[in-house]
Amino acid sequence: MKSSHIVISRETGKGLSQSLHKTGQKLVFSNGVFDILHIGHVKYLKEAKSLGDVLIVGVNSDRSASFHKGASRPFINQDERASIISSLFCVDYAIIFDEDTPIKLIQELKPDIYVKGGDYKAEDLPEFETVKSYGGKIHTLSYTYGKSTTKIIKQIKSYGRDIK
């Protein structure tokens, strides 16, 4: 199946997932806010893609991002964040989701592999039971230490004090 590198609807994602499963292709899924894209995100998504045939990335909606990151976030709106993520060479599709966790989206897509960063333990994830219930696997990837959106925000704020 040829990748389009586009933002798709949940309904399209469900149909795509069903097609992939019928043809024996491995669907990999991950999710995040991706408010300020950095090298940690890119390395993570590139590694996630290497685990299967098609990588779909769930992007938290603006409401969901604010719930997780605070009222001042996100800095970049959901449509732009999803478009940026879907444009990466390693990402096949992006889907915006509004829930606080991707559990419902995971239930709809039933990815073969659900990927999270190494700063998480699989059994502590709220999605753990859902993924296990249909026979999916959870894969945690290595964490790129020192690279985070929070760190970038702190750097920008400190530079602001130096700008005249």
N, CA and C atoms as an extended XYZ file, in Angstrom:
492
Properties=species:S:1:pos:R:3:atomname:S:1:resname:S:1:resid:I:1 pbc="F F F"
N         0.849       -1.175        0.000 N   MET     1
C         0.000        0.000        0.000 CA  MET     1
C         0.891        1.234        0.000 C   MET     1
N         0.665        2.124       -0.933 N   LYS     2
C         1.475        3.321       -1.058 CA  LYS     2
C         1.055        4.351       -0.011 C   LYS     2
N         2.024        4.941        0.635 N   SER     3
C         1.752        5.955        1.648 CA  SER     3
C         1.463        7.288        0.990 C   SER     3
N         0.568        8.032        1.597 N   SER     4
C         0.209        9.339        1.061 CA  SER     4
C         0.757       10.490        1.897 C   SER     4
N         1.232       10.213        3.085 N   HIS     5
C         1.751       11.259        3.969 CA  HIS     5
C         0.720       12.375        4.120 C   HIS     5
N        -0.451       12.006        4.581 N   ILE     6
C        -1.534       12.965        4.752 CA  ILE     6
C        -2.193       12.765        6.108 C   ILE     6
N        -2.977       13.756        6.476 N   VAL     7
C        -3.804       13.652        7.672 CA  VAL     7
C        -5.107       13.005        7.237 C   VAL     7
N        -5.470       11.933        7.910 N   ILE     8
C        -6.681       11.198        7.535 CA  ILE     8
C        -7.695       11.220        8.676 C   ILE     8
N        -8.936       10.942        8.332 N   SER     9
C        -9.994       10.856        9.340 CA  SER     9
C        -9.885        9.517       10.071 C   SER     9
N       -10.548        9.439       11.183 N   ARG    10
C       -10.574        8.182       11.933 CA  ARG    10
C       -11.229        7.084       11.106 C   ARG    10
N       -12.280        7.440       10.390 N   GLU    11
C       -12.985        6.454        9.566 CA  GLU    11
C       -12.065        5.906        8.476 C   GLU    11
N       -11.316        6.777        7.841 N   THR    12
C       -10.344        6.343        6.834 CA  THR    12
C        -9.278        5.471        7.486 C   THR    12
N        -8.852        5.843        8.670 N   GLY    13
C        -7.864        5.054        9.407 CA  GLY    13
C        -8.359        3.650        9.699 C   GLY    13
N        -9.623        3.523       10.078 N   LYS    14
C       -10.189        2.200       10.344 CA  LYS    14
C       -10.179        1.339        9.088 C   LYS    14
N       -10.583        1.928        7.964 N   GLY    15
C       -10.586        1.187        6.707 CA  GLY    15
C        -9.179        0.794        6.279 C   GLY    15
N        -8.249        1.693        6.448 N   LEU    16
C        -6.851        1.416        6.128 CA  LEU    16
C        -6.319        0.277        6.988 C   LEU    16
N        -6.612        0.341        8.268 N   SER    17
C        -6.176       -0.706        9.194 CA  SER    17
C        -6.724       -2.072        8.782 C   SER    17
N        -7.993       -2.121        8.452 N   GLN    18
C        -8.605       -3.387        8.028 CA  GLN    18
C        -7.928       -3.925        6.769 C   GLN    18
N        -7.639       -3.045        5.819 N   SER    19
C        -6.955       -3.454        4.582 CA  SER    19
C        -5.560       -3.991        4.876 C   SER    19
N        -4.838       -3.307        5.757 N   LEU    20
C        -3.486       -3.744        6.101 CA  LEU    20
C        -3.509       -5.121        6.751 C   LEU    20
N        -4.443       -5.326        7.672 N   HIS    21
C        -4.533       -6.618        8.345 CA  HIS    21
C        -4.869       -7.747        7.357 C   HIS    21
N        -5.749       -7.455        6.405 N   LYS    22
C        -6.124       -8.465        5.401 CA  LYS    22
C        -4.947       -8.868        4.522 C   LYS    22
N        -4.061       -7.918        4.253 N   THR    23
C        -2.912       -8.203        3.374 CA  THR    23
C        -1.670       -8.629        4.150 C   THR    23
N        -1.805       -8.737        5.474 N   GLY    24
C        -0.684       -9.204        6.287 CA  GLY    24
C         0.391       -8.169        6.560 C   GLY    24
N         0.095       -6.904        6.287 N   GLN    25
C         1.068       -5.848        6.578 CA  GLN    25
C         0.972       -5.439        8.037 C   GLN    25
N         2.105       -5.035        8.596 N   LYS    26
C         2.165       -4.654       10.003 CA  LYS    26
C         1.889       -3.169       10.177 C   LYS    26
N         0.877       -2.874       10.991 N   LEU    27
C         0.522       -1.497       11.311 CA  LEU    27
C         1.168       -1.110       12.637 C   LEU    27
N         1.909       -0.013       12.607 N   VAL    28
C         2.538        0.547       13.804 CA  VAL    28
C         1.808        1.848       14.121 C   VAL    28
N         1.535        2.064       15.393 N   PHE    29
C         0.830        3.275       15.825 CA  PHE    29
C         1.559        3.896       17.001 C   PHE    29
N         1.616        5.210       16.993 N   SER    30
C         2.109        5.955       18.150 CA  SER    30
C         1.296        7.234       18.239 C   SER    30
N         1.510        7.980       19.285 N   ASN    31
C         0.745        9.210       19.467 CA  ASN    31
C         1.533       10.217       20.291 C   ASN    31
N         1.092       11.466       20.209 N   GLY    32
C         1.713       12.516       21.008 CA  GLY    32
C         1.157       13.872       20.646 C   GLY    32
N         1.617       14.878       21.382 N   VAL    33
C         1.200       16.260       21.143 CA  VAL    33
C         2.023       16.864       20.000 C   VAL    33
N         3.328       16.640       19.999 N   PHE    34
C         4.236       17.136       18.959 CA  PHE    34
C         4.080       18.640       18.747 C   PHE    34
N         4.110       19.384       19.850 N   ASP    35
C         3.877       20.824       19.809 CA  ASP    35
C         5.046       21.576       19.169 C   ASP    35
N         6.244       21.282       19.606 N   ILE    36
C         7.442       21.839       18.981 CA  ILE    36
C         8.299       20.642       18.595 C   ILE    36
N         8.361       20.378       17.314 N   LEU    37
C         9.070       19.204       16.821 CA  LEU    37
C        10.574       19.349       17.065 C   LEU    37
N        11.205       18.289       17.553 N   HIS    38
C        12.645       18.297       17.801 CA  HIS    38
C        13.245       16.950       17.411 C   HIS    38
N        14.552       16.840       17.475 N   ILE    39
C        15.268       15.653       17.017 CA  ILE    39
C        14.837       14.388       17.768 C   ILE    39
N        14.484       14.511       19.027 N   GLY    40
C        13.998       13.352       19.776 CA  GLY    40
C        12.753       12.761       19.131 C   GLY    40
N        11.835       13.635       18.693 N   HIS    41
C        10.625       13.171       18.008 CA  HIS    41
C        10.977       12.448       16.711 C   HIS    41
N        11.862       13.054       15.934 N   VAL    42
C        12.209       12.492       14.627 CA  VAL    42
C        12.878       11.131       14.776 C   VAL    42
N        13.826       11.015       15.710 N   LYS    43
C        14.499        9.723       15.939 CA  LYS    43
C        13.489        8.675       16.383 C   LYS    43
N        12.615        9.065       17.262 N   TYR    44
C        11.581        8.176       17.799 CA  TYR    44
C        10.661        7.670       16.686 C   TYR    44
N        10.169        8.585       15.847 N   LEU    45
C         9.248        8.193       14.781 CA  LEU    45
C         9.945        7.364       13.709 C   LEU    45
N        11.197        7.680       13.429 N   LYS    46
C        11.967        6.891       12.459 CA  LYS    46
C        12.135        5.455       12.968 C   LYS    46
N        12.442        5.312       14.247 N   GLU    47
C        12.591        3.979       14.833 CA  GLU    47
C        11.250        3.247       14.859 C   GLU    47
N        10.174        3.965       15.163 N   ALA    48
C         8.837        3.356       15.172 CA  ALA    48
C         8.493        2.805       13.787 C   ALA    48
N         8.766        3.556       12.752 N   LYS    49
C         8.472        3.124       11.384 CA  LYS    49
C         9.227        1.841       11.037 C   LYS    49
N        10.435        1.687       11.569 N   SER    50
C        11.244        0.505       11.235 CA  SER    50
C        10.650       -0.792       11.786 C   SER    50
N         9.654       -0.687       12.651 N   LEU    51
C         9.056       -1.863       13.279 CA  LEU    51
C         7.937       -2.493       12.449 C   LEU    51
N         7.528       -1.823       11.374 N   GLY    52
C         6.428       -2.360       10.586 CA  GLY    52
C         6.377       -1.776        9.194 C   GLY    52
N         5.228       -1.939        8.555 N   ASP    53
C         5.059       -1.495        7.173 CA  ASP    53
C         4.465       -0.100        7.058 C   ASP    53
N         3.513        0.227        7.917 N   VAL    54
C         2.829        1.513        7.862 CA  VAL    54
C         2.801        2.104        9.271 C   VAL    54
N         3.189        3.384        9.370 N   LEU    55
C         3.160        4.097       10.646 CA  LEU    55
C         2.074        5.158       10.616 C   LEU    55
N         1.114        5.002       11.520 N   ILE    56
C         0.083        6.018       11.735 CA  ILE    56
C         0.382        6.679       13.075 C   ILE    56
N         0.342        8.007       13.091 N   VAL    57
C         0.608        8.754       14.315 CA  VAL    57
C        -0.649        9.515       14.712 C   VAL    57
N        -1.103        9.271       15.940 N   GLY    58
C        -2.212       10.017       16.510 CA  GLY    58
C        -1.671       11.312       17.091 C   GLY    58
N        -2.288       12.427       16.722 N   VAL    59
C        -1.871       13.741       17.204 CA  VAL    59
C        -2.983       14.279       18.097 C   VAL    59
N        -2.624       14.607       19.342 N   ASN    60
C        -3.613       15.142       20.272 CA  ASN    60
C        -4.227       16.426       19.728 C   ASN    60
N        -5.537       16.542       19.837 N   SER    61
C        -6.231       17.775       19.451 CA  SER    61
C        -5.754       18.912       20.355 C   SER    61
N        -6.122       20.123       19.998 N   ASP    62
C        -5.748       21.268       20.832 CA  ASP    62
C        -6.309       21.119       22.244 C   ASP    62
N        -7.561       20.675       22.352 N   ARG    63
C        -8.169       20.506       23.668 CA  ARG    63
C        -7.422       19.459       24.477 C   ARG    63
N        -7.127       18.336       23.855 N   SER    64
C        -6.409       17.259       24.525 CA  SER    64
C        -4.989       17.677       24.900 C   SER    64
N        -4.327       18.424       24.018 N   ALA    65
C        -2.973       18.914       24.313 CA  ALA    65
C        -2.995       19.838       25.519 C   ALA    65
N        -3.979       20.733       25.590 N   SER    66
C        -4.109       21.640       26.737 CA  SER    66
C        -4.355       20.867       28.030 C   SER    66
N        -5.145       19.815       27.934 N   PHE    67
C        -5.414       18.976       29.097 CA  PHE    67
C        -4.117       18.411       29.661 C   PHE    67
N        -3.231       17.947       28.776 N   HIS    68
C        -1.979       17.311       29.209 CA  HIS    68
C        -0.867       18.302       29.513 C   HIS    68
N        -0.801       19.395       28.771 N   LYS    69
C         0.361       20.287       28.840 CA  LYS    69
C         0.094       21.612       29.533 C   LYS    69
N        -1.174       21.931       29.790 N   GLY    70
C        -1.503       23.195       30.448 CA  GLY    70
C        -2.207       24.157       29.507 C   GLY    70
N        -2.819       25.164       30.100 N   ALA    71
C        -3.679       26.095       29.357 CA  ALA    71
C        -2.934       26.895       28.289 C   ALA    71
N        -1.639       27.101       28.446 N   SER    72
C        -0.892       27.895       27.464 CA  SER    72
C        -0.477       27.085       26.238 C   SER    72
N        -0.754       25.824       26.239 N   ARG    73
C        -0.350       24.956       25.135 CA  ARG    73
C        -1.592       24.418       24.430 C   ARG    73
N        -1.503       24.052       23.196 N   PRO    74
C        -0.299       23.993       22.371 CA  PRO    74
C         0.027       25.352       21.754 C   PRO    74
N         1.258       25.508       21.314 N   PHE    75
C         1.671       26.719       20.618 CA  PHE    75
C         1.249       26.663       19.154 C   PHE    75
N         1.233       25.471       18.608 N   ILE    76
C         0.891       25.259       17.204 CA  ILE    76
C        -0.428       24.482       17.160 C   ILE    76
N        -1.358       24.921       16.314 N   ASN    77
C        -2.685       24.296       16.320 CA  ASN    77
C        -2.648       22.867       15.764 C   ASN    77
N        -3.683       22.120       16.074 N   GLN    78
C        -3.749       20.689       15.755 CA  GLN    78
C        -3.609       20.390       14.269 C   GLN    78
N        -4.211       21.197       13.419 N   ASP    79
C        -4.132       20.932       11.984 CA  ASP    79
C        -2.701       21.094       11.473 C   ASP    79
N        -2.018       22.118       11.951 N   GLU    80
C        -0.637       22.331       11.538 CA  GLU    80
C         0.282       21.246       12.106 C   GLU    80
N         0.086       20.882       13.376 N   ARG    81
C         0.916       19.826       13.976 CA  ARG    81
C         0.734       18.506       13.239 C   ARG    81
N        -0.506       18.164       12.929 N   ALA    82
C        -0.771       16.910       12.208 CA  ALA    82
C        -0.173       16.953       10.805 C   ALA    82
N        -0.264       18.084       10.136 N   SER    83
C         0.306       18.219        8.794 CA  SER    83
C         1.827       18.095        8.835 C   SER    83
N         2.463       18.707        9.814 N   ILE    84
C         3.920       18.607        9.963 CA  ILE    84
C         4.323       17.155       10.198 C   ILE    84
N         3.648       16.487       11.130 N   ILE    85
C         3.978       15.092       11.451 CA  ILE    85
C         3.780       14.196       10.229 C   ILE    85
N         2.674       14.369        9.525 N   SER    86
C         2.402       13.500        8.374 CA  SER    86
C         3.385       13.752        7.230 C   SER    86
N         4.049       14.905        7.231 N   SER    87
C         5.014       15.237        6.181 CA  SER    87
C         6.381       14.604        6.398 C   SER    87
N         6.638       14.088        7.584 N   LEU    88
C         7.928       13.449        7.847 CA  LEU    88
C         8.057       12.189        6.999 C   LEU    88
N         9.233       11.922        6.494 N   PHE    89
C         9.455       10.777        5.601 CA  PHE    89
C         9.073        9.450        6.246 C   PHE    89
N         9.184        9.352        7.545 N   CYS    90
C         8.937        8.073        8.211 CA  CYS    90
C         7.482        7.876        8.626 C   CYS    90
N         6.670        8.913        8.545 N   VAL    91
C         5.264        8.831        8.955 CA  VAL    91
C         4.397        8.684        7.714 C   VAL    91
N         3.546        7.669        7.724 N   ASP    92
C         2.665        7.442        6.588 CA  ASP    92
C         1.373        8.249        6.689 C   ASP    92
N         0.789        8.289        7.865 N   TYR    93
C        -0.463        9.007        8.062 CA  TYR    93
C        -0.518        9.570        9.476 C   TYR    93
N        -1.284       10.654        9.624 N   ALA    94
C        -1.567       11.217       10.949 CA  ALA    94
C        -3.078       11.297       11.112 C   ALA    94
N        -3.515       11.122       12.357 N   ILE    95
C        -4.929       11.233       12.701 CA  ILE    95
C        -5.025       12.088       13.959 C   ILE    95
N        -5.864       13.103       13.942 N   ILE    96
C        -6.093       13.929       15.125 CA  ILE    96
C        -7.129       13.223       15.996 C   ILE    96
N        -6.837       13.157       17.317 N   PHE    97
C        -7.828       12.581       18.226 CA  PHE    97
C        -8.051       13.536       19.398 C   PHE    97
N        -9.288       13.567       19.894 N   ASP    98
C        -9.674       14.558       20.904 CA  ASP    98
C        -9.718       14.006       22.324 C   ASP    98
N        -9.662       12.703       22.483 N   GLU    99
C        -9.740       12.114       23.820 CA  GLU    99
C        -8.446       12.375       24.594 C   GLU    99
N        -8.508       12.182       25.904 N   ASP   100
C        -7.332       12.394       26.753 CA  ASP   100
C        -6.299       11.285       26.611 C   ASP   100
N        -6.734       10.110       26.187 N   THR   101
C        -5.820        9.006       25.873 CA  THR   101
C        -6.197        8.482       24.488 C   THR   101
N        -5.289        7.779       23.828 N   PRO   102
C        -5.617        7.242       22.499 CA  PRO   102
C        -6.322        5.888       22.544 C   PRO   102
N        -6.855        5.503       23.693 N   ILE   103
C        -7.458        4.173       23.839 CA  ILE   103
C        -8.535        3.903       22.787 C   ILE   103
N        -9.450        4.834       22.606 N   LYS   104
C       -10.535        4.627       21.642 CA  LYS   104
C        -9.982        4.493       20.224 C   LYS   104
N        -9.009        5.307       19.872 N   LEU   105
C        -8.396        5.232       18.549 CA  LEU   105
C        -7.649        3.905       18.366 C   LEU   105
N        -6.986        3.450       19.409 N   ILE   106
C        -6.304        2.150       19.357 CA  ILE   106
C        -7.327        1.031       19.152 C   ILE   106
N        -8.466        1.117       19.841 N   GLN   107
C        -9.523        0.114       19.666 CA  GLN   107
C       -10.027        0.100       18.225 C   GLN   107
N       -10.077        1.267       17.601 N   GLU   108
C       -10.558        1.360       16.224 CA  GLU   108
C        -9.525        0.831       15.225 C   GLU   108
N        -8.249        1.157       15.445 N   LEU   109
C        -7.191        0.796       14.489 CA  LEU   109
C        -6.619       -0.601       14.718 C   LEU   109
N        -6.599       -1.029       15.981 N   LYS   110
C        -5.991       -2.313       16.355 CA  LYS   110
C        -4.597       -2.486       15.730 C   LYS   110
N        -3.681       -1.563       16.045 N   PRO   111
C        -2.335       -1.690       15.467 CA  PRO   111
C        -1.641       -2.952       15.967 C   PRO   111
N        -0.796       -3.509       15.099 N   ASP   112
C        -0.011       -4.673       15.495 CA  ASP   112
C         0.982       -4.291       16.588 C   ASP   112
N         1.531       -3.078       16.459 N   ILE   113
C         2.522       -2.598       17.425 CA  ILE   113
C         2.161       -1.178       17.837 C   ILE   113
N         2.059       -0.975       19.134 N   TYR   114
C         1.844        0.351       19.710 CA  TYR   114
C         3.175        0.792       20.299 C   TYR   114
N         3.649        1.967       19.898 N   VAL   115
C         4.977        2.431       20.279 CA  VAL   115
C         4.889        3.641       21.197 C   VAL   115
N         5.685        3.602       22.253 N   LYS   116
C         5.848        4.745       23.154 CA  LYS   116
C         7.327        4.924       23.442 C   LYS   116
N         7.669        6.087       23.939 N   GLY   117
C         9.062        6.391       24.260 CA  GLY   117
C         9.531        5.653       25.496 C   GLY   117
N        10.839        5.563       25.629 N   GLY   118
C        11.454        4.835       26.734 CA  GLY   118
C        11.261        5.476       28.085 C   GLY   118
N        10.648        6.656       28.121 N   ASP   119
C        10.343        7.273       29.409 CA  ASP   119
C         9.057        6.704       29.998 C   ASP   119
N         8.470        5.744       29.320 N   TYR   120
C         7.271        5.050       29.796 CA  TYR   120
C         7.585        3.575       30.029 C   TYR   120
N         6.866        2.967       30.973 N   LYS   121
C         6.904        1.512       31.144 CA  LYS   121
C         5.592        0.985       30.567 C   LYS   121
N         5.675       -0.032       29.725 N   ALA   122
C         4.494       -0.552       29.020 CA  ALA   122
C         3.337       -0.841       29.974 C   ALA   122
N         3.646       -1.516       31.077 N   GLU   123
C         2.549       -1.912       31.979 CA  GLU   123
C         1.913       -0.738       32.717 C   GLU   123
N         2.556        0.429       32.713 N   ASP   124
C         1.992        1.607       33.370 CA  ASP   124
C         1.116        2.448       32.444 C   ASP   124
N         1.134        2.139       31.167 N   LEU   125
C         0.359        2.918       30.199 CA  LEU   125
C        -1.133        2.627       30.322 C   LEU   125
N        -1.985        3.657       30.238 N   PRO   126
C        -3.428        3.415       30.265 CA  PRO   126
C        -3.883        2.543       29.088 C   PRO   126
N        -3.100        2.537       28.005 N   GLU   127
C        -3.439        1.786       26.800 CA  GLU   127
C        -3.048        0.314       26.885 C   GLU   127
N        -2.296       -0.063       27.897 N   PHE   128
C        -1.724       -1.404       28.016 CA  PHE   128
C        -2.768       -2.503       27.844 C   PHE   128
N        -3.819       -2.471       28.626 N   GLU   129
C        -4.845       -3.523       28.591 CA  GLU   129
C        -5.558       -3.576       27.246 C   GLU   129
N        -5.804       -2.411       26.652 N   THR   130
C        -6.480       -2.370       25.351 CA  THR   130
C        -5.643       -3.061       24.291 C   THR   130
N        -4.362       -2.723       24.223 N   VAL   131
C        -3.476       -3.317       23.213 CA  VAL   131
C        -3.368       -4.823       23.429 C   VAL   131
N        -3.211       -5.242       24.662 N   LYS   132
C        -3.094       -6.674       24.965 CA  LYS   132
C        -4.387       -7.428       24.651 C   LYS   132
N        -5.547       -6.764       24.787 N   SER   133
C        -6.840       -7.434       24.615 CA  SER   133
C        -7.052       -8.005       23.213 C   SER   133
N        -6.465       -7.411       22.200 N   TYR   134
C        -6.640       -7.929       20.838 CA  TYR   134
C        -5.361       -8.590       20.304 C   TYR   134
N        -4.369       -8.751       21.163 N   GLY   135
C        -3.144       -9.447       20.762 CA  GLY   135
C        -2.053       -8.559       20.202 C   GLY   135
N        -2.205       -7.234       20.348 N   GLY   136
C        -1.173       -6.317       19.886 CA  GLY   136
C         0.031       -6.317       20.825 C   GLY   136
N         1.107       -5.709       20.362 N   LYS   137
C         2.328       -5.613       21.162 CA  LYS   137
C         2.632       -4.156       21.459 C   LYS   137
N         3.197       -3.924       22.631 N   ILE   138
C         3.658       -2.588       22.995 CA  ILE   138
C         5.176       -2.606       22.951 C   ILE   138
N         5.725       -1.624       22.266 N   HIS   139
C         7.177       -1.527       22.134 CA  HIS   139
C         7.605       -0.158       22.653 C   HIS   139
N         8.472       -0.133       23.646 N   THR   140
C         9.009        1.138       24.126 CA  THR   140
C        10.377        1.352       23.488 C   THR   140
N        10.589        2.555       22.998 N   LEU   141
C        11.821        2.896       22.305 CA  LEU   141
C        12.764        3.651       23.230 C   LEU   141
N        14.012        3.711       22.834 N   SER   142
C        14.984        4.443       23.645 CA  SER   142
C        14.613        5.919       23.690 C   SER   142
N        14.955        6.533       24.782 N   TYR   143
C        14.635        7.931       25.031 CA  TYR   143
C        15.850        8.782       24.678 C   TYR   143
N        15.636        9.879       23.951 N   THR   144
C        16.725       10.785       23.604 CA  THR   144
C        16.854       11.806       24.728 C   THR   144
N        17.750       11.543       25.659 N   TYR   145
C        17.917       12.400       26.836 CA  TYR   145
C        18.360       13.803       26.447 C   TYR   145
N        17.807       14.771       27.169 N   GLY   146
C        18.172       16.164       26.952 CA  GLY   146
C        17.405       16.829       25.828 C   GLY   146
N        16.550       16.090       25.143 N   LYS   147
C        15.773       16.650       24.041 CA  LYS   147
C        14.301       16.590       24.402 C   LYS   147
N        13.718       17.755       24.657 N   SER   148
C        12.299       17.786       24.992 CA  SER   148
C        11.720       19.149       24.641 C   SER   148
N        10.426       19.170       24.413 N   THR   149
C         9.735       20.416       24.139 CA  THR   149
C         9.850       21.346       25.340 C   THR   149
N         9.726       20.793       26.545 N   THR   150
C         9.826       21.604       27.762 CA  THR   150
C        11.185       22.297       27.838 C   THR   150
N        12.247       21.586       27.499 N   LYS   151
C        13.588       22.176       27.528 CA  LYS   151
C        13.711       23.290       26.488 C   LYS   151
N        13.158       23.083       25.314 N   ILE   152
C        13.197       24.107       24.271 CA  ILE   152
C        12.449       25.355       24.733 C   ILE   152
N        11.290       25.179       25.346 N   ILE   153
C        10.497       26.309       25.846 CA  ILE   153
C        11.300       27.088       26.887 C   ILE   153
N        11.961       26.389       27.797 N   LYS   154
C        12.785       27.065       28.815 CA  LYS   154
C        13.919       27.856       28.173 C   LYS   154
N        14.546       27.275       27.138 N   GLN   155
C        15.625       27.979       26.440 CA  GLN   155
C        15.104       29.241       25.764 C   GLN   155
N        13.962       29.143       25.117 N   ILE   156
C        13.383       30.304       24.439 CA  ILE   156
C        13.071       31.402       25.459 C   ILE   156
N        12.503       31.017       26.586 N   LYS   157
C        12.191       32.011       27.625 CA  LYS   157
C        13.457       32.684       28.152 C   LYS   157
N        14.529       31.933       28.323 N   SER   158
C        15.765       32.527       28.835 CA  SER   158
C        16.410       33.429       27.782 C   SER   158
N        16.297       33.081       26.497 N   TYR   159
C        16.839       33.939       25.437 CA  TYR   159
C        16.073       35.247       25.390 C   TYR   159
N        14.784       35.200       25.676 N   GLY   160
C        13.959       36.396       25.649 CA  GLY   160
C        14.450       37.469       26.591 C   GLY   160
N        15.039       37.078       27.697 N   ARG   161
C        15.571       38.048       28.661 CA  ARG   161
C        16.808       38.738       28.105 C   ARG   161
N        17.502       38.081       27.195 N   ASP   162
C        18.743       38.627       26.649 CA  ASP   162
C        18.512       39.503       25.425 C   ASP   162
N        17.324       39.415       24.832 N   ILE   163
C        17.036       40.183       23.610 CA  ILE   163
C        16.636       41.612       23.987 C   ILE   163
N        17.269       42.550       23.356 N   LYS   164
C        16.983       43.971       23.629 CA  LYS   164
C        16.060       44.525       22.568 C   LYS   164
